Amino acid sequence: MTPEIYIAYVLACVLIAIVPGPTVTVIVANSLAHGTRAGLLNVAGTQLGLGLMVVILIVGLSSVIAAMSWLFDWLRMAGAIYLVYLGWKLIRAPGSVRSSRNSSIRKATTSRRSRFSA
């Protein structure tokens, strides 16, 4: 990863982290309008709702997996077969990885030489 891409990624992460979501906006608005107690009650309600949602997702997902375990086994096997198929296509491709790597190295050395030639 180049430094420019890394810096852009870090800046995007910081921007996403500092932008408040809808729950933060409601908490701040209620805290300013109705005081600290209302804000803390909003925080407690938000966290309770988030915890309840996580529990429901865990219970629901585990029951789906338990009820349809055969489907997940088939899906896992299909994924493994697909990965083998992709590997086979990559091995059998006319432009192999090795030749494309060598051509990119040749292009890089050629461009370096052209910069220094008069």
KEKE-3310 file (N, C-alpha, C; in steps of 0.2 Angstrom, whole numbers, plus 5000, padded with zeros to 4 digits):
npx = (5004:5003:5010:5001:4989:4987:4986:4975:4966:4966:4962:4949:4944:4945:4936:4924:4923:4921:4910:4894:4881:4863:4858:4867:4865:4852:4854:4862:4854:4843:4849:4853:4841:4833:4841:4854:4850:4840:4848:4857:4847:4843:4855:4856:4844:4847:4859:4853:4844:4853:4860:4849:4846:4857:4857:4845:4849:4859:4853:4843:4851:4858:4848:4844:4855:4855:4843:4845:4857:4862:4860:4870:4881:4881:4883:4895:4903:4900:4907:4920:4922:4920:4931:4942:4939:4942:4955:4960:4957:4965:4978:4978:4976:4981:4990:5000:5003:5017:5022:5015:5020:5033:5033:5028:5039:5048:5042:5043:5057:5060:5053:5061:5073:5070:5068:5080:5087:5093)
npy = (4994:5011:5026:5037:5031:5025:5036:5042:5032:5032:5045:5044:5035:5042:5052:5045:5040:5052:5058:5060:5048:5044:5041:5047:5060:5062:5059:5070:5081:5079:5079:5093:5099:5094:5091:5083:5071:5066:5064:5054:5044:5042:5037:5025:5019:5017:5009:4998:4994:4991:4980:4971:4969:4962:4951:4945:4943:4934:4923:4920:4918:4907:4897:4896:4891:4878:4873:4871:4865:4856:4863:4873:4865:4861:4873:4877:4867:4869:4882:4878:4870:4880:4888:4879:4878:4891:4892:4882:4888:4899:4893:4887:4898:4907:4919:4918:4920:4922:4927:4939:4946:4947:4955:4967:4970:4972:4984:4993:4994:4999:5011:5018:5019:5027:5039:5044:5045:5055)
npz = (5000:4995:5003:5001:4998:5010:5019:5014:5017:5032:5035:5030:5039:5051:5048:5047:5060:5068:5064:5069:5072:5070:5083:5092:5089:5093:5107:5110:5107:5115:5128:5128:5127:5138:5149:5158:5164:5156:5144:5149:5151:5138:5132:5140:5135:5122:5122:5128:5118:5108:5114:5115:5102:5097:5105:5100:5086:5088:5094:5084:5072:5077:5078:5065:5059:5066:5062:5049:5045:5036:5024:5026:5026:5013:5006:5011:5005:4991:4990:4992:4981:4971:4974:4971:4957:4953:4956:4947:4935:4935:4935:4922:4914:4899:4900:4912:4930:4932:4920:4918:4929:4926:4915:4921:4928:4919:4912:4922:4924:4911:4911:4921:4915:4904:4910:4914:4902:4888)
capx = (5000:5007:5008:4996:4983:4986:4984:4968:4962:4966:4958:4942:4942:4944:4930:4918:4922:4919:4903:4889:4876:4857:4857:4871:4862:4846:4856:4864:4848:4839:4853:4853:4834:4830:4846:4859:4846:4837:4853:4859:4842:4844:4861:4854:4840:4851:4863:4848:4841:4858:4861:4843:4846:4863:4855:4840:4853:4863:4848:4840:4856:4860:4843:4843:4860:4854:4838:4846:4864:4863:4861:4877:4886:4881:4885:4903:4906:4900:4912:4926:4923:4921:4938:4946:4938:4945:4963:4961:4957:4971:4984:4977:4976:4986:4994:5001:5005:5024:5023:5013:5024:5040:5031:5027:5045:5051:5039:5046:5064:5060:5051:5066:5078:5068:5068:5087:5090:5093)
capy = (5000:5017:5031:5041:5028:5024:5042:5043:5028:5034:5051:5042:5031:5047:5056:5041:5040:5058:5060:5057:5044:5047:5040:5052:5066:5062:5060:5077:5085:5078:5082:5100:5102:5092:5090:5077:5065:5064:5062:5048:5039:5040:5032:5018:5016:5015:5003:4992:4992:4988:4973:4967:4967:4958:4944:4942:4941:4928:4917:4919:4915:4900:4893:4895:4886:4872:4870:4870:4863:4853:4868:4876:4860:4861:4879:4876:4862:4873:4887:4875:4868:4886:4890:4875:4880:4897:4890:4878:4893:4903:4889:4885:4904:4908:4923:4916:4925:4923:4931:4946:4949:4949:4961:4973:4972:4975:4990:4998:4996:5003:5018:5021:5021:5033:5046:5046:5046:5062)
capz = (5000:4995:5008:4999:4999:5017:5022:5013:5021:5039:5035:5029:5045:5056:5047:5048:5067:5071:5061:5074:5069:5072:5090:5095:5088:5098:5113:5111:5107:5121:5133:5128:5128:5144:5154:5159:5166:5149:5140:5151:5149:5131:5132:5143:5131:5116:5123:5129:5112:5104:5117:5114:5095:5097:5107:5095:5081:5090:5095:5077:5068:5079:5077:5058:5058:5069:5059:5042:5045:5030:5019:5027:5024:5005:5004:5012:4999:4985:4991:4991:4974:4967:4975:4967:4950:4952:4956:4941:4929:4936:4933:4915:4910:4895:4903:4919:4934:4932:4914:4920:4934:4923:4911:4925:4930:4913:4911:4928:4923:4905:4913:4925:4910:4900:4914:4914:4895:4886)
cpx = (5005:5005:5002:4989:4981:4984:4977:4963:4961:4962:4951:4940:4941:4938:4924:4917:4920:4913:4898:4883:4869:4856:4861:4868:4856:4848:4858:4859:4844:4842:4853:4846:4832:4835:4850:4855:4843:4842:4856:4853:4842:4850:4859:4849:4843:4855:4859:4846:4846:4860:4855:4844:4852:4861:4850:4844:4856:4858:4845:4845:4858:4854:4842:4849:4859:4848:4840:4854:4866:4864:4868:4882:4887:4884:4893:4906:4906:4905:4919:4927:4924:4929:4943:4945:4942:4953:4964:4962:4963:4977:4983:4976:4982:4992:4995:5003:5012:5025:5021:5017:5031:5038:5031:5034:5049:5049:5042:5053:5065:5058:5057:5072:5076:5068:5076:5091:5089:5089)
cpy = (5006:5021:5035:5038:5026:5030:5044:5039:5030:5040:5049:5039:5037:5051:5052:5041:5046:5060:5057:5054:5047:5046:5045:5059:5067:5063:5067:5082:5085:5080:5089:5103:5100:5090:5084:5071:5062:5061:5055:5042:5037:5036:5025:5015:5013:5009:4997:4989:4988:4981:4969:4964:4962:4951:4941:4939:4934:4922:4915:4915:4908:4895:4891:4890:4879:4869:4868:4869:4860:4858:4872:4872:4860:4867:4880:4872:4866:4879:4884:4873:4874:4888:4886:4876:4886:4896:4887:4883:4897:4899:4888:4892:4905:4913:4922:4921:4927:4928:4938:4949:4951:4955:4967:4975:4975:4982:4995:4999:5000:5010:5022:5023:5027:5039:5048:5047:5053:5062)
cpz = (5000:5001:5007:5000:5007:5021:5021:5016:5029:5039:5034:5035:5050:5055:5048:5056:5070:5069:5066:5070:5072:5080:5094:5094:5092:5105:5115:5112:5113:5128:5134:5129:5135:5150:5154:5160:5160:5145:5142:5150:5142:5129:5134:5138:5124:5117:5125:5123:5108:5107:5115:5106:5094:5099:5103:5089:5082:5090:5088:5073:5070:5078:5070:5056:5060:5065:5052:5041:5039:5024:5020:5025:5016:5003:5005:5007:4993:4985:4990:4984:4970:4968:4971:4959:4948:4951:4949:4935:4929:4933:4925:4911:4905:4897:4910:4923:4934:4926:4915:4925:4931:4918:4915:4927:4925:4911:4916:4926:4916:4907:4917:4920:4906:4904:4914:4907:4893:4880)
residu = (MET:THR:PRO:GLU:ILE:TYR:ILE:ALA:TYR:VAL:LEU:ALA:CYS:VAL:LEU:ILE:ALA:ILE:VAL:PRO:GLY:PRO:THR:VAL:THR:VAL:ILE:VAL:ALA:ASN:SER:LEU:ALA:HIS:GLY:THR:ARG:ALA:GLY:LEU:LEU:ASN:VAL:ALA:GLY:THR:GLN:LEU:GLY:LEU:GLY:LEU:MET:VAL:VAL:ILE:LEU:ILE:VAL:GLY:LEU:SER:SER:VAL:ILE:ALA:ALA:MET:SER:TRP:LEU:PHE:ASP:TRP:LEU:ARG:MET:ALA:GLY:ALA:ILE:TYR:LEU:VAL:TYR:LEU:GLY:TRP:LYS:LEU:ILE:ARG:ALA:PRO:GLY:SER:VAL:ARG:SER:SER:ARG:ASN:SER:SER:ILE:ARG:LYS:ALA:THR:THR:SER:ARG:ARG:SER:ARG:PHE:SER:ALA)
# end
